[in-house]
Amino acid sequence: MKKWLYIIFFGFYALSTLGQIRLPSGGSLGSGQTQGGMGQGGQVQIDDSTKMIYGPHTTKYMLEEDVFNNVKALYRVDTSYNAFHHYNFVQRSDYQLVDLGNLGTASRFVFFRPVEQIGTQFGYEAYTPYAYPINEVKFYDTKSPYTNLFLTLGGLGQNIARFDHSQNLTPRLNLGINAQRFTTNKYFGTSGSSDSQVNLTQNWAFVFHGNYRSKNDKYVLLGQFNHLNHSAYEQGGMSPDSLNFGNGVIEYNNPSAILKTAQSWERRNNWHVYHQYAWVPGLQFYHVFDYKRSINVYSDANLANAQTYGFYRVYYPDSTTRFPTFSKVPTLSYYDYLYNSTSTRQEVKFRLIENKFGIKGRYKGFNYRAHYRQRILSMVENHNMITPPKLTALQTIVAVDSTNGTSTHRRFENFVGLWLAYYLKDSTQRATAEFEYLLGRDFKLKGEIVSKWFSAGYYSVFSSPTLLQQYYHSNHLGWKNDFNLMNSNNIYGQINFNTNTIKLLPRLDYHLINNYLYYDTAAVVRQFASPFSVLRVGGIAEWKPRKFQFIAQTYYTISSNNDIIRIPRFFANFRASFDFIYAKVLYLQVGAEIHYKSAYYADDYMPLTQQFFLQNRIKTEGVVYSELFLNARIKRVRLFVKMANAAQGLLNPGYFSTPYYPVVGRSLGFGVNWPLFD
C-alpha cells in the first residue's frame, strides 16, 4: 500500500510541474494588478538578479460565506506548524468527533448540535467528515501557480495523501483542484499483512473549483464540483469471546471481528454554483444552485459468517425488534433475515435539486438579504428481496411500493427567508438576525451579537425528521414513521479576554430540546415527546510565556435526561509545547498533549443504517489518551513526527471510544507538507 502512496504523491508532484508554465495571468481579483513591474500579457518580469517574489503573500483565497455577506476578505495560505501533527480527522475537530477507533470509520459528534439546515435531509452522515465541506472550499487568487502537497504515513496502516493546485488563467479567472486519498488497515480481526482483507477503509475525494469576477467587480461567480467515494469493511466490533472484563479493566487478546464479510460504500457528487450581480451597492441579486446525488450501499455476502452473541449485538435482529412501529409482527421461525437467508444488499439513492434566489445589499454598515429557496428531492431504496408466498404478509406490513424490493419517497419544498445585520467598521463586530421558513412546516430563528469582548446568541429551530428516520426497509430492519417536528431552543455565550501572553474564552451553551429523535437500544428510531435540557460550560485557556505554549480546553456537561442522550460529563484537551530555532533556518516545536473524556455509556454503532444507538452494557472512554510530537518548518516545508497513543500499555492495554471498537494503539507517524508557489 505504501508503494502506491509514494506513486500517488510523486505523480501529484509531476502533475503540479505542468502548472509551472505561466500563462498570461497572475492578476489580483478585482484589481487586475500584480506586484513588481508588468510585462506583456500581465506577467511579472524577473531578471537574473531578482529574488523569488512569490510566496504566501502572493497567494490568497476567499470563502463563499464572505462574498455572500459582502465582506471583502482575502486570507493567506496557512504556513504555521502549530498543531501541524493533527492529521487525524478526530484530532482536527479537537476530539469533538468520535469514530470507531480508526481513521476513516463511521463517526458522530460528542456534543449535542442543533439542526442547521431545515427541510428534509437524507440522514446518512457517518462519512461526511471525510468529504470536502461545500462551505469551506477555498477560492484562490494567485499571482503564480500554487501547488500544495501533503503526505502522512500515520503508522499501523493509516496513510493520507493530499494534492492542491490553483492558478489564475486571467487576472480575474482562477481554476483549481483539491484531491485526497487515504487508506486504513484493520486493527483487529485479521490474520496479518498476508490477509486478503487487511484493508479497512479507502477514500477518494476531490473538488474542482473556480471563481471569476467581471472587470468592474459587479458580477462574481464561484463554482465547484465536489466528489466523495468512500468504502469501509464493517467489522461490528470485537467479538465478546476475545475480551476479558476482569478487575474492571477490559483486556483483549488476538480479537476477532463479529462481522466477517460486511461492507459499506458511499459515493457523492455535488455541483454547487454561487453567483451574484451588484446593480448598486444597496441592491444585489444572487442565485445559488445545488445538484446532489448520493448512493449508499451496505452488503454482507455471507450472513452465516456473522457471529451472534445474544444481547451483545443486534446487527441482524430477531422478529421482535424488526418492525416495532407496526401493531402486528409475524411469527418467524428464523432470526437473521427477512427476505434472503444467505446474503444482504441494500442500496439507497438520494437526489436533490435546489435553487435559491435572493436580493441583498449593504449601506453604511447595514446588511440585508431576502430569498426564496426551492428543493426537489427523492430517495429510492433497493433491496435484495425474494418473494416466496410465506413473506407476502411481511411485504404488506412494511409498505413496500413494489414486489421487487424498491420503494420511492419524494419531496417538494419551498422556503422563504430574511437576514439582517449591522457591522462596525472592522467587520468583526456585528449584530445579526436571521429567519427562514419552510412553507407549512419547518422554521428557524436566530439572533447573534459578536464583539471584541464577548459573543452571545439565541437560536430556535423546528426541523423535519430525515428521510432515513421516516422510511427504512431492509433484509433485517424496517419502519415507516410520521414523527412530529423536532425542536430545540439554544442559548450560547462566550467572553473574550486577550493579552499578549494570556487568552481566556469561557463559554456556556444551553439547549432545551423537545420531540428529540434518537435510536433506541434495538437500533430503531424513536421520538421522545417530553422536553429536556442539556447544559455545557467550559472554554479555552491559553498561556504563552516566551517560547512555551500551554493550551487547555475543558467542558462540563449535564443533561436532565441521560436515558436518551449520552454525553461524557467531563471533556478535556491539554497541550504543552516549546518552540526554538536550530541553525537559524530550522524552526522546531516539541511537545505533548493529552485528551480525556469521563467514562460513559457511549452510543453503539449499527452498520445497517450507519447510525449510532443507545446501549447500556459497557462504559467507554475514562482513559487518558496522550501523544508526543515534533513539528518542524524549514523555509516553507513543514514536517511532523509523533508518537500516537503513547501511554498505551503503561496504564491499561487499550480502550474503546465506541463500544467494542478499540482506539488504534501506540504507533509512530510522519508527515510532510510542501507548498510550491512558482
N, C-alpha and C positions, 0 to 999 in steps of 0.2 A: 504493500500500500504506500509506503514511504517513497518508493521509486516513482510511482505515478504522481505523488505530490510534488516531487522535485521537477518532474517533466512539466506539470501544470505551471509551477512557479516560473521556471525559466522560459516556458512558452509564452506566458504573460509578459515577461520582460522583452522577449523578442518582438511581440506584437507592439509593445509600447514604443520600441525604437522607430516603428513606422510613423509614430506621431511626432517624431523629431523633425520631419520635413515641414518646415514652417510655411504655412500658407499666408497669403496677403491678408493678415488679420491682426490680432493682438490688441484690439481696441478695448476700451472700458465701456461697459454697458451704460448707455445714457449720455456719455460724453464723447466717445469715439477717440479719446486721447490716450497716448502711451507716454511712459517716462523715457527721457532721452531724446536724441534727435530723430526725426522722422525721415524715412527714405521712401522710395517708390513703393506703392501698394500698402502703405501704412506700417511697414516693418521698421523695427529699431535697427539702425546700422551700427555694427560693432567692429571696430578695428582691432589689430593685434594687441594694442596697449590697453584696451578696455577690459576691466574686470567683469566677472559674471554679475549681471544685474538682476537675474531672475531668482525668485525665491518665494517664500510665504507672503511677502508684502506685495507681490505682483499677481498672486493667485488668490482670489477671494470668491465667496459664494453667498447666495441669498437663499432664504426659505420662503416657501409659498405663503405661509402664515403672515409674514411681514408684508409681502406685496398685497395680500388680501386686506390687511389692516392699514394700508397706506403708510407703513413705517419704512423709511429709506435706510436700510441697514445692510452692510456687507461685512462678512466675517472672514477672518484669516483661517487658513487650514491649521489644524492642531499640530504643534511640534513639541508639546510638553511630554516629558517622560514620567510625570507624576501619575502613579497608579496605572502605568502602561502595562503591567503584568496582568491586569484584569481582562483576559481574553475570553473567559468563560461567560456565557450569557447570564447565568445566575449572579456572578460577581459584578457584571456590568449594571445590574439592577440593584446593586447594594444589598444583595441577598433577599430582596423582597419578592423574588421569583423562586418557586420550588419546582424541581423536576423529579425524575425518577432516579436521581443519583449520578447520572452520566450525561455527557454532552449530547444534545440533540433529542433527548427523550421528552415525552409529554410534560407539560408544565402548567402551573396555575400561580395565582398571586397569593401571598401570605395574608395580606390585609384585605378588608372589605373595600371594594372600589365601586362607587356609584356608576350606573349606566351612563355612558357619554353620548351615544348615538341612539336617538329614539327611532321608533319604527321597528319592523320585524327584521331580525338578524338571522343569519344561518345557524350559528350555535356551535360549530366545530372550530375551536380556537386553541386547542392544545399545542399546535405547532406554529402559531402566529409569531412568537418571538424570533423565529428563525427566518422570517421573511423580512425584506427591507420595508420599513414602515412608510406608507404613502406620504404622510405629512412630514417626514424627516429627510426626504430626498433633497440633496444639495444641488442647486443650480448655479453653475460656475460662471465667472468672468475671468478669463486667463489671458495674460499678455504673452504667454508662451505655452506650448503643450505641457500639460501637467499629468504625471503618472504616479500612482501610489501603489506600492507592492507590500504585501503583508503575508508572513508565513509563520505559523505556530506549530511546533511539534510538542504537544502537551503532555506526553507520557501516557503509557498504558493505552496506546492506540487512539488518542484524541488529537486530530490534526485539522488545521484550518488554513486555507489559502484564500486571500482576497486580492482583487485587482481593480483599481480605479483608473480611468483615463478620461481626460476632458481637454478640449481646446476650442478656441474661438475660430470659426470658419470665416467670419467677417467681424468687424468691430461690434456688431450688435447681435450676432448669432453664435451660440455655443452649443455643442453636442458632446455627449459623454456616455460612459458606461460604467456601472459598478457590477462586479461579479464576485460570487462567493462559492466556495466549495469546501465542505468539511465532512469527515468520516469519523466514526467511533467504533471501537471494538467492544465486544461483550466483556463485562467484568466478572460475570459468573455464568454458569450454565453452558460451558463449552469445554471441549476436551483439549484445548490448546491451540496454538497457531496453525496446526495442520487441519483443524476443523474447517469444513467447507462453509460453515455458517458462523465463522468467528466475527463477522461484521455485525454491528448492532444498528447504526443509523447511517444514512447517506443524505447529503443535502446539496442541491444546486439552487442558487438564487441569483438573479441578475436584474438590473434596471437599465434600460436605455432611456436617457433623458435629454432634453434640450430646452433652450429658452431663447426668446427673441424679443427685442424692443425696436419699435419704429424710431426713425431719426429724431422725431420731436418728442419721444417718450409717451406719446398719447396711447399707443397700443402696446400691450405686453402679452406674451404667450409663454406659458410653461406647460410642458407635456412630458409624460413618461409611460413606458410600458414596463410593468412590474411582474416578474415571474418567480414562482416558487415550485420546486419539485423536491419533495421530502419523503423519505421512506424509513421505516423502522421495523425491526423484529420485536414483536410484543412477547415478553417473557413471562408476564404475570407475577413476577417476583420470585423470591427464593421459596422452594418447597419446604414445608414445615419440618420434614424429617432431616433437613440439613442444619436445623437450628437447635441451640441449647439455651434455655431460658433460666438456667440455674443461677442462684445468688443475685438475682435482679439484673444480671448482665447478659446481653444477647451475644452469643458466640456462634460462628458458623465455620464449617469445615468442608471444603470441596462441595459447595452447594450446587444443586441442580435447579433448573427453572421449571415452573409449573406448566407453562405453555411452550411447546416444542416447535410448532410449525405455523404459528400465527404471525401475520404481518399487517402493518398499516401503511398506506400510501396516500399522499395528498399532493395535488397539483393545483396551482392557482395562476390565473392570468388576469391582469388588471390594466386596462387602458384608462389613463387619467389625464384630463386636459383642463387647464385653467387659463382663461384669457379675459382681458378687460380693456375697455376703451374709455379714456378720460376726455369727455367733451369739454368740461371745465372742471377745475379742482373740486367744486362743490357738487358736481353731478357726473358720476361714472357708471358705466354699465359693465356687468360681468356675467360670465357663464361658466359653470363647472360641469364637465361630462365625465361619467364613470361607466365603464362596462367591465363587469367582473364575472369570471367563470371559474368555478371550483369543482373538483372531483375528489371525493373522499372514499377510499376503498379499505375494507377490512376483510381479511380472508384467513382461513385456517384449513389447510389442505387435508389434514388428518385429525379428526376430532378424537380419535382413540388415543392419540399421544398426549392429550391434555390430562394432567393429574388432578384428581379431586380429593379434597381433604375436609369434607363436611363443612363446618362453619368457617373454615379458613378462607374459602373462596366462593364467590357467586358469579364467576365469569360466564359459566354456562348453567344458568339456574334451573331449578325444577319447576313443575307446573304451578306451584303455589305462589311463585314470585313472578311468573312470566307476564301475566296480564292483570295487575292489581286494580286497574281502573274499571274493569268490567265486572258486572254482578255475577255472571255465570262463567265459571272456569271449567273447561272439560277435564275429566279424569283421564290421565295418561298412564300408560304402563312403562314409559321410558322417561328419562330426565334430562338428557343432554342436548336435545334438538327438538325442533318443531316440525320442520319440513324435510330436512336432509340429514340422515343419520351418519354420514361419512365425512362431509366437509361443509364449510360455511363460506359464503362470499356475499358481501353486501356492498353496493355501490350507490353513493348518494351524490347527485349532481345539483349544483346551485348556479343560477344565473341572475344577474342584476343589471338593469339599465337605469341609470339615474341622470337626471338633468336638473340643474339648479340655475335659475335666472334671477338676477337681482340688480338693484341700484345701490350706490353708495357714494359717499363724499366726505370731504374734510374741509373745515373752515375755522381758522383761528383756534385750533386745539380741539374742536368738536368733531366727532366722527359719527356717522350713522350708516346703517345697512338695512335693507329690506329685501326679502327674497321669497320666491315660490320654488318649491322643490317637488319633483315627481319621481317616484320609484316604481318600476315594474320588475317583479322578482318571482322566481319559481324554484321549487325543489322537487326533484324526481328521485324516488327510491327504487332500486332494483335489487332483487334477492334471488338466491338460487333455490327457488321454490319448486317442489314437486306436488302433485295434486291427486294422491290416492283418495278413494271415497271416504276413508275414516277422518280425513282432515278438512272436509268441506265445512263443517261447523266452525272450525277454528278460523277459516278464512272469513266467515261472516262476522265473527266476533271482533277481529282486528280491523274490519272495514277496509280491506284491500280493494283498490279500484278495479283490478282485473285479475284473472286467474293465473297470469304468468308472473306474479310477484312484483308488479310495478304499481306504484302509487304516485300521484302528482298533486302538488299543492301550489297554488298561485296567489299572489297579492298584487294589488294596485293601490298605491298610497300617494296622497297629496299633502304637502306641508306648506305652511306659511311661517315666516319668522321676521324678527326685528332685533337689531343690535344697536346700542347707543354707547358712546364713550366720550370721555373728556381726558385729554392728555396734557400734561405740563410740557414745558419746552424740551426737556431731555427725553421725552417719550418713555421713560422708565417708570414714571409715576402717573397713575391713571385711575379713573373710576369707570366701570363698565356695567351695563345691564343688558341681558340677553333673554329673548323669549322665542320659543319655537313650538308649533302646534301641528300634530298630525290630525287632520280633519276627522272629527268623530271619535278620536281615541287618545293617543299619547300626547304629552306636552312636557316641556322643561322650562324652568325659570331660574335665572342665575344673576346674582349681583356680586361685584367684587371691587375692592379698593386696594391698590398697590402703591406703596410709598417707599422712601428710603428707610424708614424706621419700622414699618410694620406692613402686613398684608392681612386681609380678612375677607371672608365671603360667605354667601348663603346660596345653596343650590338645591332645588326641589325638582324631582323628575318622576313622572309616571310613564312606565315603559312596558311594551308588549313582551310576552314570552318569545323565546327564539322558536324557529321552525322545528328544531330538534326537540325542544321541550313540549311542543304541541303534538308532533307526529313522529312516531318511530315504530318501525316494524322490521323484525329480522328473524333469523332462524332460532333465536333464543329469547328475545325480549320484544315487548310491544306495548304501545299505549297510544291513546288518542284523547287529548285533553282540551278543555275550554277554560283556561285559567283567567283570573282577574288580572288587571294591570298591577305590576309591582311598583311600589312607591318608596322613595327614600328622601328624607329631608336632611340636608347635610350642612353643618356649620364648621368652618375652619378658620384658624387664625395663626399668625406667626409674627414674632418680634425679631427685628434685625438689629443686632449690636455688632459693630465692626470697629476695630482699631488696626494699627499696623501689625500687631502680633496676635490679637485675640479676635475670634469670631464666635458669637453665640446666637443660635437660631432656635429658641424654644418654640414649640408648636403644639396646637390642640386640634383634634378632629373629632366631631361628634356626629353620629348617624342615627336617625330614627327611621326604622325600616318596617314596612307593612307589606303583607302579601308576598313574603320572601319565597323565592323559588330555589330549591335545593334537591339533591339526590340522597335518598334515604339509605339505610344500611343494606337494602337489597338492590342498590344502584338504580332505583326507579325514581323519576322526577316527582316531586311533591310541592305543594304550596302551603305555607304556614300563614294562616289568616290574621293572627293577632300581631300587634306591633311589638317590637323590642328595640333595644338601643345598643350601640357599640361606642365606647369612648376610648380614644387613644391620646396619650400625652407623651411628650418627649421632645426630641430635637437633635441638633448637631452642635458640637463644640469643637473648635479648632484653636490650637496654640502653636505659634511658630517662633520659638526662641532661637534666634540666629539661624544656624544650619539645621536645626532639628524641626521636626513637624510631628504634632500629635493630633489625631482626629478621632473623635468618638461620636457615634450615632446610637441613640438608645430610644426605645419606645416601651411604654407600659400600656397594655390594652385590657379592658374589662368589657364583658358582654352580659346583658341581662338574660340571655338565653343561650347557654353553652350546649344545649341539646341539638341545635340545628346549625350553628355556625361555630367553627373551631379555629381559634386564633391563639398562638402562643402568648402567654401572659407577659413575658419579658423577651425583648428582642434587642440585641446589641452588636455593633461593629466597632472595632478599635484598630487603629493603625499607627505605628510609630516608625519614623524614618529619619535618616541622616543624609544630607546632600554634601558632596565635596567634588573637587576638580582634581584630576590626575594628569600631570604633564601638560597642563594648560589647555588641553583640547578634549579630554575625555571627561564628560560630566557624569557623575555616578550618584545613585540613590540606593542605599541599602536599608532594609527594614524588615519588619514583621507585622503581621496582622492576625486578628482573631475574630471569629464570628460565633455568636451563641443565640440559640432560642431555647426557652424553657421547655421542659417536656410536656407534650400534649397529645391528644388523640388526633393526629393529623389525618386528613382525608385519604382514603384509599383510591385506587385508580381502576376504572372499568375500560378495558381496551375496546370492547364492542362499540361503545358510544364516545370514547375519548373524553369521558367526564370523570371528575373526582367526586367520591361519595363518602358518606359518613361511615365510620367504623368505631367499635368500642372494644376491640380486642387487644390492641397493643399501643403503647405510647412511643412516640418517636422523638428525635432531637434530644435535648438535655445534655449534649456533649459539646465541648469547645472545639471548634474547627480552627486550625491555625495554618499559616503559610509564612515561609521565609523567602525573601525576594531580593533581587538586584536589578535595578533599572539603569540603563546607560544611554547616553547620546554622544556621538562623535560627529561633528558637523551636523548634518541633517538626518543621519541614520540613527534609529532608535532600536535598542535591544533589551531583552529581559531574560533572566534565568530565575526560576523559582522552584521551591520545594512545596508542592501542594499537599494538604492534609498531613503536615509534618509530624503531628503528635500521635498519629495512629500507631497503635501497638504499645505506646507508653502508658496510657491510662485505660484504654479499652481496645478491643480488636476492631472496632468499627461501629457505625451507627446508621440508622435509617432516617432519611428525610421524608420519604413516603413509605408506608408500611410494607415491609418485606423487600424493599428496594434499597440496597446499601449504597452509600456515597462512595465514589471511587477512592481507593486507598492512596497511600503515600506514593508520589511519583515526582519525577524531575521533568520540568518543562522548559522549553526555549522558544523565543520568538524574535522576529526581526521585522522592522518597518523601514522601507527605503523609498522616500519620496524623490521624484525626479522633476525638475522644473524647466528643463531645456533638453 
